[in-house]
Amino acid sequence: MITMTEKAAKHVARYLERRGKGVGLRLGVKTTGCSGLAYKLEYVDELLPEDAVFESHGIKVIVDAKSLPYIDGTELDYAREGLNEGFRFNNPNVKDECGCGESFTV
């Protein structure tokens, strides 16, 4: 199961509204970085048959079958710290992260 904080859901809802289309946000992983895996996010206009769909605060989070084992249980948050803002991933499966915070291992 993938969840979102209310703050993250509001951010995604605002962006989908500005885009004028979209059914939700796709969360997945890709092989990259010094630790092995990195998160990828993209807005989704059409669901695929193999997608797992989770709903949190009225927003659909879509995950492909290959990524789900690495991110199952993740909570997606959105935070601002000073001039920086962005999504935060609270993933219980992470065993280690690289120093720059861009990639992780499970």
C-alpha positions, 0 to 999 in steps of 0.5 A: 500500500502507498499513502500520501500525507494531506500536504502531498495530496493537496500539492498533487491536486493543485498541479493536476488542476493546472495541467487540466488533465490527469488521473493521478501520480505514478510512483516508481523506481529506476536503477541509477545512482550510487546506491542502486535505486531512485524514485521516479514520479510522473503524472498519469493521464491513462491507467495501464492494466498492470497498474496497482492503484492506491487512493489517499486523500482523494488522489490516486497513486499509481504503481507498476508491478515491478516497482511495488516490492521496493516501495510497498508501505511508502508514505509520500510527503511534500515539504518546504524547508527554506527555499527548498521544497519537494517530495519526501519518501518515507519508505520502510524498505530502505536499508541504506541511502547514498550521501546525496540522498538521490538513491537507495538500497532495499 
